[in-house]
Amino acid sequence: MVSLADLTPPRSRSNSVSTTKSDAALPSFESLAPPRPPTTKAEEETHVRIEGLQDVVRLKVDAGPGCGGIAWPAGEVLSRYIAYRHGLDPSHLRNKKILELGSGTGLVGIVAGLLEPSAEVWATDQSILLDLMRSNVELNLTNSPNHRPNVLVAEYNWGEEVPSDIPIESIDMVLAADCVYFEPAFPLLVKTLCDLAPIDKEIEILFCWKKRRKADKRFFMMLKKHFNQYTVEDDRPGQKEVYNRQGVSLVRLVRKK
């Protein structure tokens, strides 16, 4: 088990929030990113077209809670990748238990649920975003073949224990898009990934992000201690070159022994 003390970032000269004592507990994710009241209006909706789905994905968006309530490029890249792979071989998602981290609008989890009705998906984020995700699940999955949405919404704050309503031992796949944006939360995200992928567990982790700041390198330095990263090479021909030019990367993470 990885502790927060193990992931405490080194002393920094920047003004970013951090702790410099190796035995100091890090603050919670909620305390680092305090929520704000939602600002979404009924007409604030965006549509995302994913090849492989019959209809567009309808998303209510909300800038009130911060960047989490908006659809970002990495989420679309990851959604299109799992749709392309599912079109080639549906067994990748069939009967799988899938957890999405930092779901925000719920886009990636909703796409997974729409692609494969037999899959069970948990879309997770801070409490302030849960109503937004529930609204988006209802918009897109009320007419699911199962007669019930197979995407479940749950609160999961990085660095904390996995919620009891998420069967962590049974999770087959972890999806994460645009989660690298808030430097003080880097150690919390690494700890969460370690909790979800203990050593020797067979689990697929797909991690997609857009390169924005030099500080993001600190996250991958922390991550490298626990995971190997492998660039996804089996996307639709030509797609990787397109999103790479936009600064987006898609990798598989494999826990180090």
C-alpha positions as CSV (number, residue, x, y, z in Angstrom):
1,M,0.0,0.0,0.0
2,V,1.4,3.4,-0.9
3,S,1.0,6.1,1.7
4,L,0.7,9.8,1.1
5,A,4.0,10.3,3.0
6,D,5.7,8.2,0.3
7,L,4.3,10.6,-2.3
8,T,5.1,13.9,-0.6
9,P,6.6,16.1,-3.3
10,P,10.1,17.5,-2.7
11,R,10.8,21.0,-1.4
12,S,9.8,23.5,-4.1
13,R,10.7,27.2,-4.6
14,S,7.3,27.8,-6.3
15,N,4.3,29.2,-4.5
16,S,2.2,26.2,-5.2
17,V,0.5,24.4,-2.3
18,S,2.7,21.6,-1.1
19,T,4.2,20.0,2.0
20,T,7.9,19.8,2.5
21,K,8.1,17.3,5.5
22,S,8.2,13.7,4.4
23,D,6.0,12.6,7.4
24,A,3.4,15.4,6.9
25,A,0.0,14.4,5.8
26,L,-1.2,16.0,2.6
27,P,-4.5,17.9,2.6
28,S,-7.6,16.3,1.2
29,F,-8.5,16.8,-2.5
30,E,-11.6,18.7,-1.5
31,S,-9.6,21.1,0.7
32,L,-7.2,21.7,-2.2
33,A,-10.0,22.3,-4.7
34,P,-12.9,23.8,-2.8
35,P,-16.2,23.5,-4.8
36,R,-18.2,26.5,-6.0
37,P,-22.0,26.7,-6.6
38,P,-23.1,25.4,-10.0
39,T,-23.9,27.9,-12.7
40,T,-25.4,25.6,-15.4
41,K,-28.6,26.7,-17.1
42,A,-31.0,24.3,-18.8
43,E,-29.9,25.4,-22.2
44,E,-26.2,25.0,-21.6
45,E,-25.6,21.7,-23.4
46,T,-22.9,20.5,-25.8
47,H,-22.9,17.5,-28.2
48,V,-20.0,15.2,-28.8
49,R,-20.1,12.8,-31.8
50,I,-18.3,9.5,-31.2
51,E,-18.0,7.2,-34.2
52,G,-19.5,3.8,-33.2
53,L,-22.5,5.4,-31.4
54,Q,-25.7,5.9,-33.2
55,D,-26.5,9.2,-31.5
56,V,-24.4,12.1,-30.3
57,V,-23.5,12.2,-26.6
58,R,-25.4,15.1,-25.0
59,L,-23.6,16.8,-22.1
60,K,-24.8,19.5,-19.8
61,V,-21.7,21.6,-18.9
62,D,-21.0,23.7,-15.9
63,A,-18.1,26.0,-15.2
64,G,-19.3,26.6,-11.7
65,P,-17.3,23.8,-10.0
66,G,-14.2,24.7,-12.1
67,C,-12.7,22.9,-15.1
68,G,-14.2,19.6,-14.2
69,G,-17.6,20.5,-15.4
70,I,-16.5,21.1,-19.0
71,A,-15.7,18.6,-21.8
72,W,-12.0,18.7,-22.6
73,P,-10.0,17.3,-25.6
74,A,-8.4,14.3,-23.8
75,G,-11.8,13.0,-22.8
76,E,-12.9,13.0,-26.4
77,V,-9.7,11.3,-27.5
78,L,-10.1,8.6,-24.9
79,S,-13.8,8.1,-25.7
80,R,-13.1,7.8,-29.5
81,Y,-10.3,5.3,-28.8
82,I,-12.4,2.9,-26.7
83,A,-15.2,3.2,-29.3
84,Y,-12.8,2.3,-32.1
85,R,-11.4,-0.6,-30.2
86,H,-14.8,-1.8,-29.2
87,G,-15.8,-1.7,-32.9
88,L,-12.9,-4.1,-33.7
89,D,-13.4,-6.4,-30.7
90,P,-16.3,-5.9,-28.3
91,S,-14.8,-8.3,-25.8
92,H,-12.6,-5.5,-24.5
93,L,-15.6,-4.0,-22.7
94,R,-18.0,-6.9,-22.5
95,N,-19.1,-7.7,-18.9
96,K,-16.3,-5.5,-17.6
97,K,-16.4,-3.5,-14.4
98,I,-15.0,-0.1,-15.3
99,L,-14.0,2.9,-13.1
100,E,-13.5,6.4,-14.5
101,L,-11.5,8.8,-12.4
102,G,-12.1,12.6,-12.5
103,S,-15.2,12.1,-14.7
104,G,-16.4,15.7,-14.6
105,T,-19.2,15.7,-17.2
106,G,-19.1,11.9,-17.2
107,L,-18.3,11.8,-21.0
108,V,-15.9,8.8,-21.0
109,G,-17.9,6.7,-18.6
110,I,-21.1,7.4,-20.5
111,V,-19.5,6.4,-23.8
112,A,-18.2,3.1,-22.3
113,G,-21.7,2.4,-21.0
114,L,-23.4,3.2,-24.3
115,L,-20.9,1.1,-26.3
116,E,-21.4,-2.0,-24.2
117,P,-24.6,-2.5,-22.2
118,S,-23.2,-5.6,-20.4
119,A,-20.4,-3.4,-18.8
120,E,-20.9,-1.8,-15.4
121,V,-19.3,1.6,-15.2
122,W,-18.6,3.9,-12.2
123,A,-18.2,7.5,-13.1
124,T,-16.5,9.3,-10.1
125,D,-15.5,12.8,-9.1
126,Q,-16.0,15.3,-6.3
127,S,-19.4,15.7,-4.7
128,I,-20.0,19.1,-6.4
129,L,-20.0,17.4,-9.8
130,L,-22.3,14.4,-9.0
131,D,-25.5,16.1,-9.9
132,L,-24.1,17.2,-13.3
133,M,-22.9,13.6,-14.0
134,R,-26.3,12.2,-13.0
135,S,-28.0,14.6,-15.3
136,N,-25.8,13.5,-18.2
137,V,-26.2,9.8,-17.5
138,E,-30.0,10.4,-17.5
139,L,-29.8,12.4,-20.8
140,N,-28.0,9.6,-22.6
141,L,-28.9,6.3,-20.9
142,T,-32.5,6.4,-19.9
143,N,-33.4,4.3,-23.0
144,S,-30.6,1.7,-22.5
145,P,-31.2,-1.9,-23.6
146,N,-31.0,-3.0,-20.0
147,H,-33.9,-0.7,-19.1
148,R,-31.6,0.8,-16.5
149,P,-28.5,2.9,-16.8
150,N,-25.3,0.8,-16.5
151,V,-23.3,3.9,-15.5
152,L,-23.3,4.6,-11.8
153,V,-22.3,7.9,-10.3
154,A,-20.2,7.9,-7.2
155,E,-18.1,10.4,-5.1
156,Y,-14.4,9.5,-5.0
157,N,-11.9,12.0,-3.7
158,W,-8.3,11.2,-4.8
159,G,-6.1,10.1,-1.9
160,E,-9.0,8.8,0.2
161,E,-10.2,5.2,0.7
162,V,-12.2,3.7,-2.2
163,P,-15.9,4.2,-1.5
164,S,-17.6,1.1,-0.2
165,D,-20.1,1.1,-3.1
166,I,-17.4,0.6,-5.6
167,P,-16.2,-3.1,-5.8
168,I,-12.5,-2.3,-6.0
169,E,-11.5,-6.0,-6.1
170,S,-13.6,-6.6,-9.2
171,I,-12.6,-3.5,-11.2
172,D,-11.2,-4.6,-14.6
173,M,-10.4,-1.3,-16.2
174,V,-9.6,2.3,-15.1
175,L,-10.2,5.3,-17.4
176,A,-8.7,8.7,-16.7
177,A,-8.8,11.8,-19.0
178,D,-7.6,15.3,-18.3
179,C,-6.8,14.5,-14.7
180,V,-3.3,16.2,-14.8
181,Y,-4.1,19.9,-14.2
182,F,-3.8,20.7,-10.5
183,E,-0.3,20.4,-9.1
184,P,-1.1,20.0,-5.4
185,A,-3.3,17.0,-6.2
186,F,-0.6,15.1,-8.1
187,P,0.4,12.9,-5.1
188,L,-3.3,12.2,-4.3
189,L,-3.9,11.0,-7.9
190,V,-0.8,8.7,-7.8
191,K,-1.9,7.2,-4.5
192,T,-5.4,6.6,-6.0
193,L,-4.0,4.9,-9.0
194,C,-1.8,2.7,-6.8
195,D,-4.8,1.8,-4.6
196,L,-6.8,0.7,-7.7
197,A,-3.9,-1.2,-9.2
198,P,-2.1,-3.1,-6.4
199,I,1.0,-5.0,-7.4
200,D,0.3,-8.2,-9.3
201,K,-3.4,-7.3,-10.1
202,E,-4.4,-7.7,-13.7
203,I,-6.1,-4.4,-14.6
204,E,-6.0,-2.1,-17.6
205,I,-5.5,1.6,-17.0
206,L,-5.9,4.0,-19.9
207,F,-4.6,7.5,-19.1
208,C,-5.1,10.5,-21.5
209,W,-4.0,14.0,-20.9
210,K,-3.1,17.3,-22.6
211,K,0.3,18.8,-22.0
212,R,-0.1,22.3,-20.7
213,R,2.6,23.2,-18.2
214,K,6.1,22.2,-17.3
215,A,4.9,21.5,-13.8
216,D,3.0,18.4,-15.2
217,K,6.4,16.7,-15.5
218,R,6.4,16.4,-11.7
219,F,3.3,14.2,-11.8
220,F,4.9,11.8,-14.2
221,M,8.1,11.7,-12.2
222,M,6.0,10.6,-9.2
223,L,4.0,8.2,-11.4
224,K,7.2,6.6,-12.8
225,K,8.1,5.2,-9.4
226,H,5.1,3.0,-9.5
227,F,4.0,2.5,-13.1
228,N,5.4,1.9,-16.5
229,Q,3.9,3.9,-19.3
230,Y,3.2,2.5,-22.8
231,T,2.0,4.7,-25.6
232,V,-1.2,3.5,-27.2
233,E,-0.4,2.4,-30.7
234,D,-3.6,0.6,-31.8
235,D,-5.8,3.7,-32.3
236,R,-7.6,4.3,-35.6
237,P,-4.9,4.9,-38.2
238,G,-3.9,8.6,-38.3
239,Q,-5.6,9.5,-35.1
240,K,-2.6,9.5,-32.8
241,E,-0.8,11.9,-35.1
242,V,-3.8,14.3,-35.0
243,Y,-4.2,14.4,-31.3
244,N,-0.4,14.4,-30.7
245,R,-0.2,17.6,-32.7
246,Q,-2.8,19.0,-30.2
247,G,-0.6,18.1,-27.3
248,V,-2.7,15.2,-26.2
249,S,-1.2,11.8,-25.2
250,L,-2.8,8.5,-24.6
251,V,-1.0,5.7,-22.6
252,R,-1.5,2.5,-20.8
253,L,-0.2,2.3,-17.3
254,V,1.1,-1.0,-15.9
255,R,2.0,-1.3,-12.2
256,K,5.6,-2.1,-11.5
257,K,6.4,-5.3,-9.7
